Amino acid sequence: MKHNEPLLEPILRNFRLKKVVKNISKNSTLLDIGCGTSATFLKSISSHIKQGVGVDFKVNPIEINNIKTIQIKLDDQLPFQDESFEVVTMLAVLEHIEYEQEILKEIKRILKPNGKLILTVPSVWSKPILEFLAYQLKIVSEAEIRDHKRYYNRNKLRQSLVVNAGFQEFQHQYFQLWMNNFCTVVKKNF
């Protein structure tokens, strides 16, 4: 466990990771947006992927075997060439991004044809619960919850990802008692 990490954080993260790994093809090139300070997810799947890159404003830059991290501020651009990755993950990150549509269009740009975006975001129903857990019980990060710009349901995600950003093959399910959304979409070239 990380130093001073709230009690529920590693447990919730572990639930998300197990759900996500099943959707990543073996030997993929993967970009993890919002990888955190130590790129825990990338390190945990390094044997499953060909190459992994993590970006975050608070990550310590590392290069270990097939994993590399880059410290960047996530705004409306990503520092990668077109069609660079087969998979992009955003695990509990999109709700923190100021420029939602701009970053989704950037993800589409850097995904290879038939590339997949995998994301988790909190559901609209989780807001009062997360606020209670953070502000009253202090078992999830108060700073993280205060930084949430939005919460999602299936329709809001479909609007953002398919209608606005142009992704295809929308797959969605709620998990963790409807507190989280799990979603995958694919970049199709026509």
N, C-alpha and C positions, 0 to 999 in steps of 0.2 A: 504494500500500500504506500502511496506517496505521502510525504511529510505533510501533515495538516490537511489531508484530503477528507472532506465530509464523509461520514459513514456509508451512505448509500451510493456514492459516486462509482466506486469500482464494481459494485454489484450490478447497477443499471448498465454500465458500460459493457460488462461481460455478456449480459443478455443480448444487447445490440450486436456485438461482434459475432456471436454464434449464428444469429439469423443472417448476417451479411455474408459470411464466408461461403455458405452453401450456394450463393449466387455468383461467385467469382470463378471463371474458368481457369483451370490449371495453366501455368506458364503465361499468364497475361502480363501486359505492361499496365501498371495501375498508378493513378494519381489519387492520393488521399488529401482532400481539401479540409483544412482545419484539423490537422493531425495531432494537435496538442503539444505540450512541452517536450515530450520524449518519444513521440511516434510509436506508442504502445501497440496500436493496431497493426501498423506495417511490420514491426518486428515480429509480432505473433504469427503473421501469415507469410513471412519471407520464404519459407520452404515451398509454399504453394504457388508463388508468382515468379515470373521471369525477372521483372524489375519493378521496384516501388519507389515512388517519389512522394514525399509529404511536404505540404506547405502550411505555414501558420505564422502569425505575427509573434508568437511566443515560443517557437520551437528552437532548440539548440541545434545549429547546423551539424550534421553528421554524415559520414559516408562509411557504411559497413556492408561489405559484400554487395548484395543487390539492392540495398536500401540507401536512399539519399534524402536528406531534408533540406529545405530552403526556407529561410526566414523572410516572409513578405507580408505586407498588409493586404488583406483581402478586400479589394474595393470593386472596381468594375472591369479589371483586366487581369489575365493570367500570363505569366512570362514563358509561354511555350508555343512552339510552332503548331500550325494546323495539323490535325490528324496525328497527334503524338501518342495517344493512349488508347488502349482497348477498353479500360474500365476506369471510371471516376467514382470515388466514394465521398459522400458528405454525411457523416454520422453525427447527428445532433449539432449541425452547423448552420444550415440554411436559415433557421429562425434568428440567427445572430447577424446575418449579412444585411447591410444597409441597402445595397443595390441588387436586389433579388433577381430581376429580369436580366440585368447586364451580366451578372455572373453566370446565370443559366445559359445565356447565348455564348459566352466564352467557353463554357464546358462543352457545348455542342460543337463549337469550332475546333477544339483540341481533341475531341473524340474521333477515332477512326470510323469509317463507315461500318455500321452494325455494332458500334461501340455502345457500352451500357453505362448509364448513370444509376448508382444505387444510393439511396438516401434514407435516413430516418429523421423525423421531425416530431416534436410534441404535438399531440392532438389538442383541439380546442377545449376538450373536457379536462385536460390535465392542468390547465392554468391555475385554478384555485387550489388544487392539490399540491402542485409544485410550490406555489407561493406559501402555503401552510408549512410544507416540509422545510422550506428554506428560511422563512422569516420567524416562524414560531418554534419548530423543533430543531432547526439548525443542522439537519442531516443531509441536505443537499446544498450546493454552493449558492449563497445569496447573490453574489456578483453575477454568476451565470444566469440566474433567473431574472435579475434586473435588466440584463442585456438582451433578453428576448424581444425582438421587434414584432413578431407575429406568431400565431399558432395556426394549425392546419387541420382540415378534415379532407376527406376524399375529393370532394368537389373543388375545394380551393387548390389542392395539389394538381388535379387534372387541368384546371384553368391555367395555373402557372407553368406547368411542364409541357402540356400538349397544345393548348390553344395559343398561349403567348410565346412560348419558347420553341415550339415546333417539333418536340420529340414524338415518338411513336411507341406502340406496344406498351401502353400504360398498364402496369400491374400494381395493385395496392392491397394492403391488408392492415388492419389495426392489430397491435399486439400489446402486451403488458396491460391487460384489462382495459383496452381502448385508450390508454394513456399516450401511446406512441403510434405513429404512422410508419409503415415500412413500404417503400415504393421503388420500383425499377422502371426505367424507360430506356428506349433505344434510339440512336441516331440513324435514321434511314436517309440515304441519298436517292433522289428520284431523278 
